[in-house]
Amino acid sequence: MIGADPWLTYVPAGTVGAFASGRGIHDLPRGQRKLAALETLLYRVVEARLEHATLNFFQSGAWSRISLGWRGPAFTGWYVNFERPYVVTAWGLSTMDLVLDLLIDPDGTPHWKDRDDFDDAIGRGILPAGTADRLSDEADRVLGLLAHRDGPFAPEWTTWRPDPSWTVPVLPPSARPGSAAWEPTAHTSPADSGTGVSGAL
């Protein structure tokens, strides 16, 4: 069931984040490296500076996160990251990337991203059974919001601006590489339990 009230998070350009990455471990193209990290749970944690400002909508029970992006003052469109419904942990909101993404231009034109890699992950059993059906339903929900310009697609969000007094956040020690939030023992095979690591870089 989709909850009524989303979590909204704003991440300004220049923010440094920590990410699980298969780079330097799996000598493969990016898409296959991501699948290998999910399948083997071999990854390393890296820090990277974000170029885009993003406003992220996490909807309770939803199998996606919808983000609006800006490069400087220019609105660059929406990014739909398909992922498991979030759970609240001691470190914030925890979820798992499900490979498939949907890019939506500022004029509302959608484009699928990593569709072949997603089909490969399903075929190899890397993602849990039923994932394809769940994401098909979720894509229908998201595209319905887009068609009606509802939720994150409402016109007023494209002109939203952060409070000018807000500063660029600093990554806390609890989320940096080597912290307890990234302990390998916190993760098991995504095919077994539906939890795991996203090798996004």
Long-range contacts (C-beta under 8 A, 24 or more apart in sequence): 1-61, 2-59, 2-60, 2-61, 2-62, 2-141, 3-59, 3-60, 3-61, 3-62, 4-60, 5-60, 6-57, 6-58, 6-59, 6-60, 6-151, 7-56, 7-57, 7-58, 7-60, 7-86, 7-93, 8-55, 8-56, 8-57, 8-58, 9-55, 9-56, 9-58, 10-53, 10-54, 10-55, 10-56, 10-162, 10-166, 11-50, 11-53, 11-54, 11-56, 11-169, 12-53, 12-162, 12-166, 12-168, 12-169, 13-50, 13-51, 13-52, 13-53, 13-70, 13-71, 13-72, 14-49, 14-50, 14-168, 15-49, 15-50, 15-168, 15-169, 15-171, 16-47, 16-48, 16-49, 16-50, 16-170, 16-171, 17-47, 17-48, 17-50, 17-171, 18-45, 18-46, 18-47, 18-171, 18-175, 18-176, 18-177, 18-182, 19-45, 19-46, 19-47, 19-48, 19-198, 19-200, 19-201, 20-44, 20-45, 20-182, 20-197, 20-198, 20-199, 20-200, 20-201, 21-45, 21-46, 21-199, 21-200, 21-201, 22-199, 22-201, 23-201, 26-199, 31-114, 31-116, 31-117, 32-117, 33-199, 34-99, 34-117, 34-198, 34-199, 34-200, 35-99, 35-117, 35-120, 35-121, 35-124, 35-126, 36-199, 37-197, 37-198, 37-199, 38-99, 38-121, 38-126, 38-127, 38-190, 38-196, 38-197, 38-198, 38-199, 39-124, 39-126, 41-184, 41-187, 41-188, 41-189, 41-196, 41-197, 43-197, 43-199, 44-177, 45-177, 45-178, 45-182, 46-177, 46-201, 47-171, 47-176, 47-177, 48-201, 52-76, 53-162, 54-79, 55-157, 55-160, 57-151, 57-152, 58-86, 58-93, 59-151, 60-85, 60-86, 61-85, 62-138, 62-141, 63-98, 63-134, 63-135, 63-137, 63-138, 64-138, 64-142, 65-95, 66-142, 66-145, 66-151, 66-152, 66-153, 67-152, 68-152, 68-157, 68-158, 68-160, 75-106, 75-158, 75-159, 76-106, 77-103, 77-104, 77-105, 77-106, 78-103, 78-104, 78-146, 78-152, 78-153, 79-103, 79-104, 80-104, 80-142, 82-135, 82-138, 82-139, 83-198, 84-194, 84-195, 91-174, 91-175, 91-181, 92-175, 96-190, 96-194, 96-195, 96-196, 96-197, 96-198, 97-198, 97-200, 98-127, 98-131, 98-135, 99-127, 100-135, 102-139, 102-142, 104-146, 106-158, 108-146, 108-153, 110-143, 110-146, 125-191, 126-190, 126-191, 127-190, 127-191, 128-190, 128-191, 128-194
